[in-house]
Structures are given as C-alpha cells and as structure tokens.
Amino acid sequence: MMKQAVVFFQDRRAGILIEDENGYTFVYDAGYLAAPDAQAVSLTLPLSDRPYRDKVLFPFFDGLIPEGWLLDIAERNWKIDARDRMALLLACCKDCIGAVGVQPVITKEE
C-alpha cells in the first residue's frame, strides 16, 4: 500500500514523500523550486527537479521520528510497528521542532 506525505519547509509546501513497493521517493514541488528564496529541506536533499529515490527512508526524515519513551507512547497509542518508519513519520511529525513538517496525504481508500 502506498503512503504519501506533503513535506513543508517553514510552513510552505516544499515537496512530497512517497512510500510504495519499490521504497521511498522525495520530490520537490515545481512551484517551491521556482521561488527565489527556496531552501533545501536537508543538506542531504539539495534542491533539484529530479526525484530522490531509496530503498530505505531517507536518513533526514527518519531522524525526525521521536525516540525513547516518546516513540514508545506513539507505538502504543497508535498501534504502529516500530519498523514502519513511514507510519511513525506520518503520525508523529506534523509539528516537528525545526523548519520541517510532514502531513499525511489522505486518499479516498482510507
């Protein structure tokens, strides 16, 4: 099942993150790239009109997921497997500390 998230940088839609059967894809929005003050969401994901792809969740996004007791609470309350990194990211990272936020894309199937 595919999961999607809108990635915000300083409250502006910067791109989309997708998890599917092939792994993960992050792509910046064309409108965001066209803005004169656009900034990369991470040093490891520089501004580009080409999609980034990987078999595992990009370390930058994985680093947004809480750890320790906060992760335990998220796993218990939302019944999310600790190995489902995208589900944890979607559940826990809407209002992250810092400039980046991640909001789930709700599809008609859900």
N, C-alpha and C positions, 0 to 999 in steps of 0.2 A: 504494500500500500504506500502510495506516495504521500509525503508530508511536505508542506510548504510554509515558509515564514517570510514576512516582509521585514527587512532589516532597515532600521532607522539610524541615522547619524545626526546628533544634535537636533532631534525631532523632525528631521527631513527624511523622506523615503529615499534610501540610498540604493537598495537592490533587493534581490530575492534569493533565498536559500532554499534548496530543494533536496529532499532525500528520496531516492527511488531504488529500484532493484540493482542499479549499477553503482550506487554510492551517493556522493554529495556533489551538488553544483551550486556555485555562488556566481551571480552576475549582477553587475551594477546597472541601474536604470539609465537609459539614454538621457533622460532629462536631467538627472543628477550629474552625469558626466559633463553635460553641456554647461552647467552652472560655473561661473568664473571662480567661485570660492569652494568648489567641491574638494573634499579631502578623502583620502583612503580611510576605510573603517579600521584598517590594521596595516602595519608595515609589511606584513606577510601577504596582504591582498592589495597591492598597489592599484591605483585607478587604471582601468582597462576596459575596452569594449568587448573583450573576449571573455568567455566564461571560464571560471576556475573549476576544475573537477578533481575529486579524490575519492578513494575507496573508504576513507575514514573521515569523520567530522573534522573540519579544519581546526587546528590547534587553537586559533584565536577564539572561535565560537565555543569550543569545548571548555576553554578557560573561563568563560562567563558562567558556567554551571556551578552552583554552590557546592561546597564540600562539607565533610564532617556532619555535625548534628543538624545543620540546615538541610543537607542532602537527605539525611535520614527522615526528617519531617516530610519533605517533598515525596519521597518514595512511599512512605506510609499513607499520607493523606490523599495522594492522587493515585496510589497503587501503580507506580511506574517502576519498571525494572531498571536498575542502575546501569545496565548495559545499553538501554535505549536512550542514547545521548540526545537525539533529536527531540524525543518526547520531553525529556528533562529541560532542554533548552526552551522549548515552547511553553512549558508550564512555569518555569522559574525566571525567565529573563526578559519579561516585558518592560520592567522598570529597573534595569541594571544600574549599578553605580558606574558613572562614567558617561561617555557620549553615545554609546551604542545601546539600542533597544531592539528586541526581537518579538514580533507579534505573529501568531499563527494565522494562516490563510484558511478560512472556513469554506469548505466545499459543500455542494449540495448533498453529497453522500453522507455527511456527518450529522 
